[in-house]
């Protein structure tokens, strides 16, 4: 499976932890990283919103402890990269930051203005977000220079991925780009379903009255809310059966009535419909090569970071002092 570009995934990572929990933080040092430190309050700002969602979902203390350990580990990693950036004096221009933000917005079906609204709505100032992007560009420049020369992609690998992904392409037909507003039902009771559908009808009425569908999805949808409910392009023959008939009668810019399903109440918005064209190897090759390259870069990046860890004094402190073993098992996510 393709590993997404770290830069283009940054929106989700930052927004997920951007909204600091309200109230007082009991500060202290969570980790010493060379001459730098990671504060406990930094970990809390990212961890507490996630912790609340995990508790609501019934997660146990062991899962929550692992989540906090992973967040601290990512912060340690960022300190290591920041130190390396300072050593080689890498910078990022305002134009580079603007270009990166435009790319992130485009990748997620948003305008730069909508992206800014999303960031601010989640509790992060736009200035702070730009500084995060600056750091990410600096990191990528450092990583690009350090590991890019180690990455090779063979033509045969690209051809194999093409066959795996595109061998069963449909013949003709249409593909559609949709946005999906989903209000999930809390349980299987009639009252829960009625409440969810009432909420969906109210949301749909807001769009009819002039509200932007993507903005409403950001507020309410359980499907890709940070990206305005965007589910990307899908061939009409591959849509779920409950979607097919309602979407078939839509024109670009129109939405369905509320559709009740066992998992919730839905409204679909047709962004665009277009004839499907089979993708040839020549058309797909640049993207597939880039995907393989990005995945190899991610692997080499981990090797690079591991070397930085070996060369740097790192000590987790306080409640985090014994968290390193939590991350040492093979199931750890990278």
HELIX and SHEET records of a PDB file:
HELIX    1   1 UNK A   10  UNK A   18  1                                   9    
HELIX    2   2 UNK A   40  UNK A   56  1                                  17    
HELIX    3   3 UNK A   61  UNK A   88  1                                  28    
HELIX    4   4 UNK A   94  UNK A  107  1                                  14    
HELIX    5   5 UNK A  112  UNK A  121  1                                  10    
HELIX    6   6 UNK A  126  UNK A  147  1                                  22    
HELIX    7   7 UNK A  148  UNK A  150  5                                   3    
HELIX    8   8 UNK A  155  UNK A  166  1                                  12    
HELIX    9   9 UNK A  190  UNK A  208  1                                  19    
HELIX   10  10 UNK A  213  UNK A  220  1                                   8    
HELIX   11  11 UNK A  225  UNK A  227  5                                   3    
HELIX   12  12 UNK A  236  UNK A  238  5                                   3    
HELIX   13  13 UNK A  241  UNK A  248  1                                   8    
HELIX   14  14 UNK A  281  UNK A  311  1                                  31    
HELIX   15  15 UNK A  318  UNK A  320  5                                   3    
HELIX   16  16 UNK A  324  UNK A  327  5                                   4    
SHEET    1   A 3 UNK A  36  UNK A  39  0                                        
SHEET    2   A 3 UNK A  29  UNK A  33 -1                                        
SHEET    3   A 3 UNK A 314  UNK A 316 -1                                        
SHEET    1   B 4 UNK A 230  UNK A 235  0                                        
SHEET    2   B 4 UNK A 174  UNK A 184 -1                                        
SHEET    3   B 4 UNK A 264  UNK A 275 -1                                        
SHEET    4   B 4 UNK A 259  UNK A 261 -1                                        
END                                                                             
